[in-house]
């Protein structure tokens, strides 16, 4: 989890809604970085914490600044449009792929995982 947020209520809600999914030692929040998104620092720290290289990770973002951050860290970046942002804005920010909604992204997750495993 790489988030620009430092809101305790948001982080607590993630832990409540997704118990055991986001382990503390792998989280990167606003409190962990000196320079937030669109800098690559948050995602570079995430790679370091996870012990993986950029080509072994995927960024899933919903905001242009996050897309810029992920691509600046040289990580394959998927944008999911969760709001009123035009898809073109996410493409111009550098997204490698754009999905129009979370349900559409969810419908393609298995296919994406399979495809990305094959091309490794």
N, C-alpha and C positions, 0 to 999 in steps of 0.2 A: 504494500500500500504506500503510495507516494501522494501526499495531499498537501496543498498549500495552506490548509486550515490548521489552526491551533485551538479551535473551539472544543473545549472539553465535552460539551453536550453532543456534538457531532461524533467525536471519537468514541464516546461512551455508547452512543446509539449503534455505531457500527459493530462494536463488541457485543452488544445485546442482540441485534438483529442477525448477526453472522458469527455466532460463538465458535471460537477456535479457528476461524478462517484467517484472521489477520494477527499473526503472532507479534507481540510487542517488539522483539528483537529485530524484526524485519520492517517495521513501520518507519516511514520518514514523514515528519510533520513540519509545520512552520517553525517549531522550536528546535529542530535539528540542523537547520541550514542557515548560512549567513546570507545567501542570496537566493531568493525564491524563484519560482517560475516567472518569466520565460527562460531564466538561466538553466543550463543543463545540470547544475549542481544537485537539485533534488533527485533526479533520476540516476546520476552518477553515484550518489550516496546509496540509493536503492540497490544498484548493481553490486556495489561493494558489500553492503550488508547481506545480500543474498549469495554472494560468492560466485556470481556469474558474469559473463562477458555480454556486451551489448547485443551480439548476434545470437545470444541464448535467451533473450527476453523479448517481451511484447509490452508496449504501452497501450492502454485503453484509456482514452481521454474524451472529455465532452466540451472542452473549452479551448479556444485558440491559443492562449498562453501556455496551456499544458501541452498542446500539440507541438508548439515551438520548442518547448523544453525537452520533450521526448526525442524529437528529431535532432535537436542539437546534441543530445547524448548519443546519437547514432543508433537509436533503437527503432525497430519496426513499430510504427505508430498507427493505431487504429482510432479513428474518431467516431464517436457515437453521438448523434445529434439528439440532445435531450431538451432542447429549448428552441427559442426563436432565432437561432443563429443560422444564416444561410449555409448550405453545404459548401458552397464555393469558398466561403470564409475559412472553413476548416481545411479545405484543399490548399488554399493559398498559404495557410499557416504551415503546411508541409505534411499533412496526413497522407500516409501510404494507402489507406482505405477509409471510406466514410460510409457508415450505416445511418439510415434515416431515423432510426428509433432503437430503444433498448429491446423491444420485442423482436424487431428484425435482426438485431445483432444476436440475440439469444437463439433465434431460429437457425443461425449459421455457425454457431460456436463449434459444434462437433466437426463440421466440414472444414472450418479454419484450422482447428487443431490437427486434423488429419493431413491437410495440405501442408501446413508448416512443418510437420514431422517428416514428410516425404522430401521436402526441399532442403532440409538441414544438411 
